[in-house]
Amino acid sequence: MNPLSLVDFLAQMMTPSFGAPGGFSTLWILVIFATFAISLWAQWRVKRTVHKYNDVAASCGFTGAQVAARILQTANINDVDIVEGEGFLGDHYDPMHKRLVLSPDNFGGTSVAALGIAAHECGHALQHKVAYAPLHWRMAAVGATNYASTIVGILPWLGLMGGFFRGPTAFAIMGVCWGVIMAFNLVTLPVEFDASNRAKLILGQMGFIQPGAETTAVNKVLNAAGFTYVAAFLTSLAWALYYLLPLLLGGRRSD
C-alpha cells in the first residue's frame, strides 16, 4: 500500500461524522471496544487481586492506618491527616489539603493488601515532601484535564443529537482535548510507579512485611493497581491518535 492510499484509507476509516446517520466508522467502533476491554480487564484484575489478598493477614498485626502513621512519622511528615474514606478502593492522597484517605478495608484492615495500599498512598506524601517533579506536573495539569474530560464527554453527544461540531473543527478540538488527557495520564505513570516502589521498599525496611509470601502478595496488589494507570494512558493515546492522525496526515474528512 503506497503512502497516498494509506492516507486515504486512514481518512475513510476515521470518519464518524458527528450527527450523520450511520456515520460510525469501523475504526471508531474498534477503538470503543478495544479501549473498553483494556479498561475493564485492568479494573477486574485489580479488584480480583485486592479481594484475594484482603483475606491474607500480615504477620505484623498493624492496620493500614497504623502503618501509614508510622511511615509518615519516620519521614518527619507531621502535617498530613490520615482519614477513613468511603467505598472500595477509594484510597488517595490529597496534596491540596494534606490528607491521606484510606478506604474502610484498608484503614482498619490488617491484610497485606491493606498495608500495601496504605504504604503506596504514603509514597505520594513522600513525593510531595521532596518536591517530586512528576507529582507537581500532575497537580498543575488537573484543572486543564478536568476541562478536557468535560469536553470529550459532551462534544460527541452534541454532534450525534444536534448535528453540531462536525468535520475537521470537531476532530481538532477532540484531538487536542484527548491529547491533554493523554499527557496527564503519561505524567501519572511515573508518579504511581514511584509511589509503589517507595511503598515496597519502606514496608520491608520497617519490618511491616516479611520476605517471601507477604512481599510477593504486596507486589501483586501494587502491580495490578499500577496497570489501571497504564490502561488509562493507552485509552487516551488511542483516542488522541484517532482524532489527530487524519488531520496531521492531511486525510480528507466529510463535513
N, C-alpha and C positions, 0 to 999 in steps of 0.2 A: 504494500500500500504506500504510494508516494505521499510526501508531506501535504500536498494540496488536498488530496482526497481524505487524508486523516483529519485535517481541519474541518472539512465539510461533514465528515462522519460525526465528529465531536459536537459540531453545531446542531446537527439534526437530533442526536441522542440527548442533548442537554436543553431541550426546549419544552418546559411545561406550559409556557404561555399563560400566565396568570389569568384566570377567569374564562379561558376559552373552553368550550365544551369538548370533553375528551382530550384535553391538552396535556395530560400527564405523560411524559416521555418514559420510555423503558428504563433509561438510566435513573430517572427520578425515583421510580418505584424500587429499583435495585438498591439505591442509596438508602432509602427509607428502611427497607427490610434488613440490609446489612448492618447499618448503624444501630437499629433497634435490637438486632440479635446480639451484637457485641455488648451493648449496654446491659441487656437482660442477663446474658451469661455472666458478666462481671458481678452484677448485683446478686445473682443466685449463688455464685461461688463464695463471695464474702459472707453472705448470710449463713450458708451451709457451714463454712469453716468456723465462724464465730459461735454458732449454736453447738457445734461439736465440742469445741474447747471450753465453752461455758460450763460444761459438765466435768471438767478436769480441774480439780482444786490445786492451787500452787502450794508447795510444801511449807512456804514461809508463813502462811496463815494471815497475811495482811490483806486488807481490802484495797480496791483501786484508789480510793480517796486517800488512804493512809500512805500508799506508795507514792502517789503524786505529791503529797505534803512533804514527805521526806526527801524526794528528789529536788523539789523547789528549795527546801531549806538548805540542803547540801550545796546547791548552786547559789546560795545567798540571794534568792528571789523572794522577797517578803511582801511584795505589793500585788500579788496575784491571788484572787479568791478562788477557791475550789468549791463549786456548787453542783447540786444534783439537778440534772435536766429532766426532760420528758422523752418518752418514746424509745424505740430500739435504734441503736447506732446514731444517736443524735449528739455524739461527743464532738466537741470542738474547742479550740482556743480562740477567745475573742480579744485580739490585741488592742482594740479601741477602749474597751472597758476593763482590761486586765482581768479577765475571768476565764477559768478553765472549767468547762461544763462537761460533766460525765453523765451518761445515761444511767438509769437506776441499776441495771445489771452490772455496770462497771464501777459505779460509785460505791456500792456496798458489797459487791461481789468479790470473792477471793479466788476466782478461777485464773488460769494462765491467760485466758483471753482478756479478762478484765484488767489484769496487771499490764499486759502488753499495750492495750489501747490507752490506758491511763498514762503510761510512760511515753507513748507516742505524742499525746497532747502536751505533755511536759516538754517534749522535744521542741515544739513550737514556741513555748515560753523561753526556752534556752536560746532559740534562734533570735527571738525578739531582744533578749538581753544583749547579745553580741552583735546586734545590727546585721544579721544575715541578709545579704543583699537581695536574693530572690524573694524572701518574705516581704521586704519593703516594696519591691516592684509589684508583687501581687496586691498588697494593700493599696498601692497607688492606683491600680487598674480596676479596682472594684466598681467604682462609680460608672466608668465608661462601659464596663462589661455588663452591668445591670441594664443600662440603656440599650445596648446592642441586643441583649437577650429579649427585651421587650419588643424591639422592632422585628426580630426574626420570628417572634411568636404571633405578631399582629399582621404584618405586611402580606404574607401569603393569603390570609383569610380575606383581607380587603380585595385582593386580586380575584380570588375564587368567587366571592359573593357579589362584588360590585363591578368587577372588570377594571378596577383602578390599578395603577402602578404596573403596567405591563411593559415588556420589552427590555432593552438594554439598561434603562434607568433603574428599573426594579432589580435587575440582576446585579448591577453595580452596588446598589445600596445593600442588598442582601449579602453580597460577597464581602464588602467592607465590614459589615457587622459580624459575619461569621469569622472574618479574619481577626477581629478584636477578641472574640470569644476564644479562637484558637490560640492566640498569643497568651491570653490569660491562662488557659489550660496548659500551655507549654511551660510557662513560668511556675505553675503549680507543681509540676513533676519533681524538680529538684527540692522544692520545699517539703513535699510529702515524703520523698525517699530519704532525705537527710534527717527528718524527724524520726523516721523509723529506725535508721541506722543509729542515731543517738540513743533511742529507747532500748534497742537490743544490747548496746554496749553498757549502758548505765544499769540495766536490770541485772546483768551478770556481775559487774563490778561491785554493786552494792549488795549482792547476795540474795536478791529477791527471787531470782530464777536460777535453778540449778542446771548444770550442764547435762546434756542428754535429752531425755524426752521433753522436759519443760522448755528448754531452749528451742528445740525443734517445733514445738507447738506455737510458741510466740512468733517464731519466724514465719510459720504458715499463716497465722492470723494477719500479721502485718503485711506480708507479701500479697495476700488475697485482697486486702484493703487497698494496697497500692495499685493493683491492676484496675480498680474502678476509675482511677485518675488517668491511666493510660487509655482506657476505653473512652473517656470523655474527650481526651485530646484527639484520638482517632476519629471520633464522630465529628468534631468541629473542623478537623482538617478535611475530611471528606466533603462536607458541605461548603467550605470555603473554596475548595478546588472546583466543585460542581458549578458554583456561580461565577467564579472569576476566570477559569481557564478559557471558556469560549470567547470572553471579551478580550483577554490577553492574546489569544491566538488569532483574533480577527474573524472568528466564525460569524456566519450570518444568523440573525435572530428575527423571528417574526414578531411584529408588534401587534 
